[in-house]
Amino acid sequence: MSAVTVEIPDIIFESYQQNSENIKDGIQRGLVIWEYLNGHLSLRECAEILNISYREFLELLWSRGISLDGLNESELEQQMSSLRNILDSR
């Protein structure tokens, strides 16, 4: 894995100190979301990289204002099918 050095303005650093999310996590989440939206990573890969569940990654997208319209249609259909199967088995 390559390392990247980023200079962060003090105002951004201070705002992250006030929030529960640290800068490293925020940058990592942002980059993973960016790579997903650009079609370089699947939802499942994103969840694995961030060490969260598939559902938690979807919730992360929604919390950042990314609607279902921004999701890959085949992955969305696969997820919806899985959810229907789970609901039908109850």
matplotlib code that plots the C-alpha trace (Angstrom):
import matplotlib.pyplot as plt

x = [0.0, 1.3, 1.5, 0.3, 1.2, -1.5, -1.2, -4.4, -5.4, -5.7, -9.4, -10.2, -8.0, -9.8, -13.2, -12.3, -11.0, -14.5, -16.2, -16.1, -14.5, -10.7, -9.1, -7.6, -11.0, -12.7, -10.2, -10.3, -14.1, -14.1, -11.6, -13.4, -16.7, -15.0, -13.6, -17.0, -18.8, -16.2, -16.8, -13.5, -14.8, -17.9, -20.1, -18.7, -15.1, -15.8, -17.3, -14.3, -11.8, -13.5, -14.1, -17.8, -20.8, -22.4, -25.4, -23.2, -21.6, -25.0, -25.9, -22.6, -23.5, -27.0, -25.5, -23.4, -26.4, -25.7, -29.0, -29.8, -29.6, -25.9, -25.5, -24.5, -27.8, -26.7, -25.4, -28.6, -30.7, -28.6, -29.0, -32.7, -33.1, -31.2, -33.3, -36.5, -35.2, -34.5, -38.0, -39.7, -37.9, -39.3]
y = [0.0, 3.5, 6.2, 9.7, 12.8, 15.4, 18.9, 19.6, 23.2, 24.0, 24.8, 21.3, 19.7, 21.6, 20.7, 17.0, 17.3, 18.5, 15.6, 11.9, 11.0, 11.3, 12.8, 9.5, 7.7, 10.6, 10.7, 7.0, 6.9, 9.8, 8.1, 4.8, 6.5, 8.4, 5.2, 3.5, 6.4, 6.3, 2.6, 1.4, -0.5, -2.6, -2.0, -5.2, -4.2, -0.8, -2.4, -4.8, -2.0, 0.0, -3.1, -2.5, -4.5, -4.0, -2.4, 0.0, 1.1, 1.8, 3.8, 5.7, 6.6, 7.7, 9.7, 11.6, 12.4, 9.9, 8.6, 5.2, 6.8, 7.0, 3.3, 0.7, -0.7, -4.3, -4.2, -2.4, -5.1, -7.8, -6.2, -5.7, -9.3, -10.4, -8.2, -9.7, -13.2, -12.3, -10.8, -13.8, -16.2, -14.6]
z = [0.0, -0.8, 1.8, 1.1, 3.1, 3.4, 5.0, 6.9, 7.6, 11.4, 11.1, 9.7, 12.3, 15.1, 13.8, 13.8, 17.4, 18.4, 16.6, 17.6, 14.2, 13.9, 10.9, 9.7, 9.8, 8.1, 5.3, 4.9, 4.8, 2.3, 0.0, 0.1, -0.7, -3.5, -5.0, -4.7, -6.5, -9.2, -9.8, -8.5, -5.4, -4.8, -1.7, -0.2, -0.8, 0.8, 3.9, 4.1, 3.8, 6.6, 8.7, 8.9, 7.8, 4.4, 6.1, 8.0, 4.8, 3.3, 6.4, 6.1, 2.5, 3.5, 6.4, 3.9, 1.8, -1.0, -2.2, -3.6, -7.1, -6.6, -6.0, -8.6, -9.9, -10.0, -6.4, -5.3, -6.9, -5.3, -1.9, -2.3, -3.3, -0.2, 2.0, 0.4, 1.1, 4.7, 5.2, 3.4, 5.7, 8.8]

ax = plt.figure().add_subplot(projection="3d")
ax.plot(x, y, z, "-o")
ax.set_aspect("equal")
plt.show()
